[in-house]
Amino acid sequence: MRLCLAFIVLLLLLPAVAQQPAAPAQPSVTFDFEWSQGIPWQTYSITVRADGNTHFQGTPAPDEAGGDTDPFQQDFTMSEVNRSKIFDLAKKLNYFQSDFDSHLKRIAQTGSKTLAYTSATAHGSTTYNWSPNTDVQELTRLFLAIANTLDYGRKLSFQYRFDKLGMEARLKELENMRADHHVEELNAIAPILRKIADDPDMMHISRQAAQQLLRSMNGPSQANETPTQP
């Protein structure tokens, strides 16, 4: 009898459960890049959610030897500093609901770039080659730097397997890129850097370089309040 009553209650509850609305998708900012002459990526997309979860997918440009051009993708957690910067700038730019392209004919082509914002209550996007707006420029620099980081992670993983003698030069390149602010979110490639740093069969100078890059991720934290999304 109790089993029968429990079954009846379950049947009565099922329609109510089914009618509950799905949780709204988290606000997100997406940067898309496309250029047939792009290096190191011909196309890629980076989507950052409000909780920091980030997805990258891209198609690398062939190298001089016609190397790997298979699509590549990776998920990682964006640092709080950069996550806050991205959403704060998106808000400042009215969630990309304007035209930010310079429309100057003499500006060199550097690829089609699109910034887009999506939330339950707002949506906006803007496409440009080059923008005179300094906030758009900073977002562009940041996303390009993240794409560079993931490219180096991909290349370091390849060299760790097949070209350990060339690792020192590659790590030196990465360190120079970091010093010039051309890479961001090194935490996304921390696993391969740790593997290099901890491998006793690697050259000592390569292990030291990897350790230094890992230490550079542990700078003073910067507190940022979560930005308000519409």
N, C-alpha and C positions, 0 to 999 in steps of 0.2 A: 504493500500500500504506500509506504514512504517513497519507494523507488518510483512509483507511478506519479505521485505528487511532484517529486523533484523533476521528472521529465516534463510534466505539464508547465511548471514554472520556467524551465529552460526554453520551451517553445514560445512562451509569452515574452521572454526577454530578448530572443533573437532578433525580432524586427526592430526593437529599439536600438540594439547594438549596431545593426546594419545601417540605420539611419543617421548614426553619428557622423558628422563631417570629418574628413581626413585632416590631420594636422597640416597647417599651411607650410609650404616649402620655405626653408630659411632664405633670407635675403642673400643675394650673391652678386659678385662683380666678376665679369668675364672680359678677358683681353684676347682678341683674335688677331693673328698676323698672317699675311699671305704675300709672298713675293717669289717669283720663279728664280730670281738671282740671290735670294736670301741665304746667308751663311751665319751660323751653322744650321739653321732651320729654314726650309722653304715655306712651310706652314706650321702653325701651332696654335693651341688654345689653352689658356690658363683660367680656371674658374675657382674663385675663392669664396667660400661660404662664411656667413657671419660667425660661425663657431671656429673658424680657422681651417677646417678641412679643405684641402686644395687638390684639384685634379689637373694634371698636365697631359696633353696628348699632342704629338707633332710628327712631322715627316722631315727627317734630316736631309740636308743637301749632300750630294755625293762628293767625296773628297777627290783629290787629284788622281787617285788610283781607281776611282769609280767604286768606292766602298759601300758599306751598308746603308741602304735607304729605306729599310723596313720601318713602318710606323712604330713609334715609341710612346709609351704612356707610363705615368707614375702618379701615385697619391702620396701626399705628405701633409703635415700640419704646419700651417703658416705661423711664424713667430707673432707674438702679441703686438710687437712694435709695428711690423709691416702690415698686419691685418688691420690694426686701428688706423694707420696712415691711409690705407686704400679706401676704407669706408668713410673716413673723415673727408678725404678729398672728393669722393663720389658725392657726398652730401653737399660740399661746398660748390661743386659743379652742377648742382641741381639734378643729380642723377643722370647726367649726360643727355638732357633734353634740349640740347642746342647744337648748332653747327660750330665746331671748333677748328675746322680745317683752314689753313691760311689762304687757299685758292690762288697762291702765287704761281705763275707759270714757270718762273725761273728756278724754283726750288727743285733740287735733285730728288728723284724718286727713291724712296727707301722702303717701299712696301706699303701695302694697305693695312691699316691698323683700325680695329674697332673696339671701343670700350662700351660695355653694356651693363646695366643694373637691372635686377629683377627682384621683386618682393611680392607679397600678397596684395599690396596696394599701390605699387608704383612700378613703372618700367620706362627705361630710356636707353638710347644708344646713339653713338656718334662715330662716324668713320672719317679717317683723315690720313694723309700722307705725312704732313708736318703741321704742327699747331704752334702759334705764337703764345698760347696760354701756358704760363709757367706751371700750373697745377697739372695740366694734361702732360706737359713735358716730364714732370716728376713721375707720374704714373707710368708713362711710357718707359722711362729709364728703369724703373723698378721692375716692370714685367720683362723687359728685355734682359735685365741682369739675372732674373730668376731663370729664364730660358737658357742663358749661358751656363749657369750653375748646373742645370740638369744635363746639358750637353757634356760638360766636363765629367759629371758622374758616369755617364754612359761610356765615355772614352777611357776613363780610369779603370772601369770594370773590364773593358776589353784588354787594356794593356796589362792588367794584373794577371790575366789568363795567358796572354800570348806575347807580350813585349815588356817584360819587367825591366829590361835594360833602359828602355826609353821612359821609365816612370819619373825619373828625376827631372827631366826637361818638362814633362807635362805638369808636374806639381809646381815647378817654378813659374810656368805660364799662369797657372791658377792663382798663385800667390800675388803675381803682378796684377792680375785682373781684380783681385780682392782689394789691393791697395788703391787701385784707380776707381773703385766702386762700380766695376763692370760685372760683378757677380753679387748675388744676394741669396739669402736662405741656404747657407752652406749646410744647415742641419738636414736638408733634404738628401745630401750625399754623405752624411756622417758614417753610415755603415761601411762604405767602401774605404773611406779615409781611415776608419778604425782597423779595418782588415789590413791595410797597408802598414799602419803604425805598429801593429802587433805581430807582424810576420817576421820571424827571425831570419828568414831566407831572403828578405829584401835588403837592398843596399842601405847602409846606415843613414846616409844622407837623405834617402827617400823616406825612410821611417821618421826622421827628424822633421822633414818638411810636412808630412802628414800630421804629425803631432802638433806642430805649430798652427796649422790650419784648424785643427780641432780646438786648440786653446783659444783661437780668435773668436770662436762662437760663444765663449763664456764671459763676455764683457759685462759691464754693469747693466742690470735690467732697467728698463724705462717704463714707469707706470703709465698706463693709458686707460682712460675710461672707455667703456664700450660705447661706440657712437650710436646716436639715435637714428633708427630707420623709420621711414614713413609706413 
